[in-house]
Amino acid sequence: MVVNAATVVPDGRGNGMGNTGVPSADYLLAPFYNPALVALHRDSDKFGVLFPGVGVRLRDTDDTLDTVDKLQDEIKAFEANPSDSGAEARLNGYLDQLVDDKTLGVNGGVIAAIALPVDVLSTNIFTRGYAEIIAKSDVSSWNDTQTRYENSGVDVIAFGYAELGVAIAKRVNVLGEDVSIGVSPKFQTMRTYKQAITVEDFDISDYDKSETKKNAFNVDLGAVWIYEQFRAGVAVKDLFSQELQTLDVGGVSTYKLNTQVTVSGSYALEYFTASTDFDLTKQKRFTDQNDDTQFLRFGVEGNAMGWAQLRLGYEIDLEDTLDNSVTFGVGISPADLVSFDLAASYAGDNQYGLSGNLAFTF
């Protein structure tokens, strides 16, 4: 089973830098990477708003969505005129094509945050939501054309997530070392969906027709060590692991939101930043599927006088569930009061992502 990386934050800056951010995100985006970063801000920063940040990723290696669309058109043509041998042949051709298609994966997310970066105790109120959808065709072997397509389907399984929390951080001196420590208590809502849909009726937007739901309290932790232009960080996401089962549709599946630990390092000058993140733990997701991921990420950013940015990155899945991806992005930040960031990723044909965000700092 192949799926996209659901936990990637829809952030035009971090996404452009290989989805790094544990040591290098700014105080507005800090809760989504490392709560300790909330306390790392300039003396002039007083207030910040991030709204919105949006992103989507698609993995459709065999162009399955297009094949299903064409198949549905041929089913309509065949039903209108069953004696049309051309429509019948094309219909069976599309079914044959779906037999060998790889799994389709789609995910999308949105984020928002309001930050108060003060020296006494920096805070950031944040929210995030995303949906992760996996679809795999299940084609019948019947010889009769009508019986074949009526008994062919698409198995859909999905996970939806939403969180609301507050990140709190403080920059302190520990044994002579400059360190920032942060914590993010948060409320989570998790949903799963599982369906078996005929190819005639399949519509990926209908993934949410069979829902199970669970609410939970959780905590993220983080720390950053600062030495001149260097930073080293560690982030612990979802300290309390959660599990949620799907409905029994051809069997029960379990989604596991397990604790994630990431270590990181970065080097930043006024007009250049290099960053790397390494996941010490795997992300499990659906326990009955082969969809574990564990990432090593690299990113760089060039900053033109604080007004425009160019970013590049590379992301490696050590579990080989996802293909390695190249990322790139641009940013515009006039007077450093408004920031508009766009990013894209590419990992081969029909495997790409787009994201962007708008932020205001005062």
Disulfide bonds with the S-S distance in Angstrom:
none
